[in-house]
Amino acid sequence: MSCTTVPPDNATFQLPPLNFATSPVPKHLLSNKGRHIKTAAALIIGDEILNGKTLDRNSNYFARFCFEHGIQLKRVEVIADDEAEIIEASRRMVQTYDFVVTSGGIGPTHDDITYASLAKSFDQNLVYHNETLARMEESGKHRTWISKQSEEQRTARKRMALFPDAAEVIFVASDIWVPVVRLQEKLCIFPGIPSLFQKMLDNLKPFLPLPPEEERPFRLQVFTALPESSIAPFLTDLQKRVQPEGIRIGSYPVLRKGVYVSLIGADRDRVHQLGVEVEKEVDGRVVTEAEAEAKRQLGCQ
């Protein structure tokens, strides 16, 4: 599913910008009162992920999203474009977790079966969503290839607006015609294209009962050039000592470079206090998230 196709007969043609209205945010979410999301799961759908053709970037982005907003991501599954697998996994996840996302399988081709499978999963029929159809047509009216499509091809394109009939349809971005489709008040259906997945997930935040700021975790990282085996006894003892405080200690080696020690907890002052202790014991130094990510990327090259 492409939202940026340029007509091949005119390489300099510029599509006019889209400016759709976004969905209103429910009033009860504006106040952020009541029960909020605590646990989450991701269901990555696509044969292309399992056969290695496509690299899954969406589960990693979702993991970061959950951490930054104080949600415990408990499970990530990758499954085939298979109706029975989608039905089984979606029902199980909705019963178990507060927030579930699916990624992939919502395009116009025969193997894009996510909407249809999820409709069956929750005993719903499929119906065309008129507003989505209208936005789809508006977004494509300046593309010459659309006017040349056969009736069969136009019908295939319209499949991308064929949703479970009890779904909540949320338009989260003014420049994207594709909506987030939500089922059972907790399962959100996203496209598999990483740029769309990321933007739509970020823009969905006002529509989610996210944890309050004070309940979100803080992560501090200490880098040391010592080998992991040399710091393992200290980290084992430290984790036992701080576990009652809800603080988690982890270690993540970078090949031939050193180890990152991660301290995660809700009490920012206490985590900083422990960071000083860790710096001293492992002969290391506190690093920023950006610096840690840059070093990890270099370590993977």
C-alpha positions in Angstrom: 0.0 0.0 0.0 1.7 3.2 -1.2 0.8 6.7 -0.1 3.5 8.5 -2.1 3.4 7.0 -5.6 4.3 9.6 -8.3 2.9 9.1 -11.8 5.6 7.6 -13.9 4.8 9.8 -16.9 5.8 13.0 -15.2 8.8 12.8 -12.8 8.5 16.4 -11.7 4.8 16.2 -10.8 4.2 17.2 -7.1 1.1 15.8 -5.4 -0.9 18.5 -3.5 -0.6 18.1 0.3 -3.4 16.2 2.1 -5.3 17.9 4.9 -7.9 15.6 6.3 -9.7 16.2 9.6 -8.5 14.0 12.4 -10.9 12.2 14.8 -11.9 14.0 17.9 -10.4 12.8 21.2 -12.9 11.4 23.6 -13.4 13.8 26.6 -12.6 11.1 29.2 -9.2 10.7 27.7 -8.4 14.4 27.7 -8.5 14.3 31.5 -6.5 11.0 31.6 -8.6 9.9 34.6 -9.5 6.3 35.4 -7.9 3.0 34.4 -4.8 3.2 32.2 -2.8 0.8 30.1 -0.4 -1.4 32.0 0.5 -4.2 29.7 0.9 -4.6 25.9 1.6 -7.1 23.2 2.4 -6.9 19.5 1.3 -9.2 16.7 3.5 -8.9 13.6 1.7 -10.5 10.6 3.4 -11.4 7.4 5.0 -14.3 5.5 7.6 -11.8 4.3 8.9 -11.3 7.9 9.1 -15.1 8.5 10.9 -15.9 5.3 13.4 -13.1 5.8 12.4 -10.9 2.8 11.4 -8.0 5.1 13.1 -6.8 8.3 10.6 -6.2 11.1 11.3 -2.7 12.5 7.8 -2.2 14.0 8.1 -4.4 17.0 11.3 -2.5 18.1 9.6 0.8 17.6 6.6 -0.4 19.6 8.9 -1.6 22.4 10.5 1.8 22.7 7.1 3.4 22.6 5.9 1.2 25.5 9.0 1.8 27.6 8.8 5.6 27.1 5.2 5.7 28.2 5.4 3.3 31.2 3.7 0.3 29.6 5.1 -3.2 30.1 5.5 -4.9 26.7 4.9 -8.5 27.7 4.9 -10.3 24.3 5.8 -10.0 20.6 4.8 -12.6 18.2 5.4 -13.0 14.5 2.9 -15.1 12.6 2.1 -16.0 9.0 -0.6 -14.6 6.8 -2.8 -17.4 8.0 -6.4 -16.9 9.2 -6.4 -19.5 11.9 -3.1 -18.2 13.4 -4.4 -14.6 13.4 -7.7 -15.6 15.0 -6.0 -17.7 17.7 -3.3 -15.1 18.6 -5.6 -12.1 18.5 -8.2 -13.7 20.8 -5.5 -14.8 23.3 -3.8 -11.4 23.4 -6.9 -9.4 23.8 -7.9 -11.6 26.7 -4.5 -11.2 28.4 -3.2 -7.7 27.7 -4.5 -4.1 28.0 -3.2 -2.9 24.6 -2.5 -5.0 21.5 -1.2 -3.8 18.1 -1.1 -5.7 14.9 1.2 -4.8 12.0 0.8 -5.8 8.4 -1.6 -7.6 6.1 -4.0 -4.7 5.4 -3.1 -4.0 1.7 -5.1 -4.8 -1.5 -3.7 -8.2 -2.4 -4.9 -11.8 -1.8 -2.6 -12.4 1.1 -3.7 -9.2 3.0 -6.2 -10.9 5.3 -5.8 -9.1 8.6 -9.1 -7.2 8.6 -11.1 -10.3 7.4 -9.4 -12.6 9.9 -9.9 -10.2 12.8 -13.6 -9.8 11.9 -14.0 -13.5 12.2 -12.0 -13.6 15.4 -14.5 -11.2 17.1 -17.6 -12.4 15.4 -18.1 -9.4 13.1 -19.0 -8.9 9.5 -16.9 -6.9 7.0 -18.4 -3.6 5.7 -17.0 -0.8 3.7 -16.2 2.3 5.7 -17.5 5.3 3.7 -15.3 8.0 5.2 -12.2 5.9 4.6 -13.3 5.2 1.0 -13.8 9.0 0.5 -10.3 9.8 1.9 -8.8 7.1 -0.3 -10.4 8.6 -3.4 -9.3 12.1 -2.4 -5.7 11.0 -1.8 -5.6 9.3 -5.2 -7.4 11.7 -7.5 -4.2 13.4 -8.8 -2.5 10.0 -9.6 -2.9 9.2 -13.2 -2.5 5.4 -12.7 -5.7 5.2 -10.7 -7.8 6.5 -13.5 -6.4 3.7 -15.7 -7.3 0.9 -13.3 -9.8 -1.8 -14.3 -12.9 -2.5 -12.2 -11.2 -5.5 -10.7 -8.2 -3.4 -9.7 -10.4 -0.7 -8.1 -12.2 -3.4 -6.1 -8.9 -4.7 -4.9 -7.9 -1.2 -3.7 -11.2 -0.8 -1.9 -10.4 -3.8 0.2 -8.2 -1.5 2.2 -11.4 0.2 3.5 -13.3 -3.1 4.3 -13.4 -3.2 8.1 -15.1 -5.3 10.9 -18.5 -3.7 11.3 -18.2 -2.9 15.1 -14.7 -1.4 14.8 -13.8 2.0 16.0 -12.2 3.9 13.1 -9.7 6.6 14.2 -8.1 9.1 11.8 -4.9 10.1 13.5 -3.0 12.2 10.9 -4.2 14.9 8.5 -1.9 13.7 5.7 -2.7 10.0 5.9 -6.0 8.6 4.7 -5.4 5.2 6.4 -7.1 5.0 9.9 -6.2 3.1 12.9 -8.9 0.5 13.3 -9.6 -0.5 16.9 -11.4 -3.6 18.1 -12.6 -4.7 21.5 -11.4 -1.3 22.8 -7.9 -2.5 22.9 -6.6 -4.1 19.7 -5.3 -1.5 17.2 -4.7 -2.5 13.5 -1.7 -0.8 11.8 -0.1 -1.0 8.4 3.2 -2.8 8.1 5.1 0.0 6.4 7.4 1.3 9.1 7.0 5.0 8.3 3.2 4.7 8.5 3.3 2.5 11.6 5.6 4.8 13.5 3.7 8.0 12.6 0.3 6.5 13.2 1.4 5.0 16.6 2.8 8.3 17.8 -0.4 10.2 16.7 -2.6 7.6 18.5 -1.3 8.7 21.9 -4.2 11.2 22.6 -6.6 8.3 22.1 -4.9 6.0 24.6 -5.3 5.9 28.4 -1.5 6.1 29.0 0.0 5.8 32.4 0.6 9.2 34.2 4.1 10.7 34.0 5.0 9.7 37.6 4.5 6.0 36.9 6.8 6.0 33.9 10.2 4.3 34.3 13.5 6.1 34.2 16.6 4.3 32.6 20.2 5.1 33.4 23.1 3.4 31.5 26.6 3.0 32.6 29.3 1.9 30.2 32.4 -0.1 31.2 35.2 -1.5 29.2 35.4 -4.5 31.7 34.3 -7.9 30.4 30.8 -9.0 31.5 32.1 -11.9 33.5 34.1 -9.5 35.7 31.1 -7.4 36.7 28.6 -10.3 36.9 29.0 -11.0 40.7 28.5 -7.4 41.6 25.4 -7.0 39.4 23.9 -10.2 40.8 24.3 -8.9 44.3 23.0 -5.5 43.3 19.9 -6.9 41.7 19.0 -8.9 44.8 19.5 -5.8 46.9 17.3 -3.4 44.8 14.6 -5.9 43.6 12.3 -5.0 46.5 12.4 -1.4 45.3 11.2 -2.4 41.9 14.5 -1.5 40.2 15.8 -3.7 37.4 19.4 -4.3 36.6 20.6 -5.5 33.2 23.9 -5.9 31.3 24.3 -5.8 27.6 27.7 -6.5 26.0 29.0 -4.9 22.8 31.5 -7.1 21.0 35.1 -6.2 21.7 34.1 -2.9 23.2 32.6 -3.3 26.7 29.3 -3.6 28.5 26.3 -1.4 29.1 24.8 -1.7 32.6 21.1 -0.6 32.6 19.3 0.5 35.7 15.5 1.0 35.4 13.1 2.3 38.1 10.4 4.7 38.8 12.3 6.7 41.4 14.7 8.8 39.3 16.7 10.1 42.3 17.3 6.5 43.6 18.3 5.3 40.1 20.8 8.2 39.9 22.1 7.3 43.3 22.7 3.7 42.3 24.3 4.9 39.1 27.1 6.5 41.1 27.7 3.2 42.9 27.7 1.3 39.7 30.2 3.7 38.1 32.6 3.2 40.9 32.3 -0.6 41.1 32.6 -1.3 37.4 35.1 1.5 36.6 32.6 3.0 34.2 30.7 6.2 33.4 27.1 7.2 32.8 26.2 7.7 29.2 23.2 9.3 27.5 20.6 7.2 25.6 21.8 8.7 22.3 25.4 7.9 23.1 24.5 4.4 24.1 22.5 3.8 20.9 25.3 5.2 18.7 27.9 2.9 20.3 25.5 -0.1 20.0 25.1 0.6 16.3 28.9 0.8 15.8 29.2 -2.5 17.7 26.8 -4.2 15.3 28.8 -3.2 12.2 
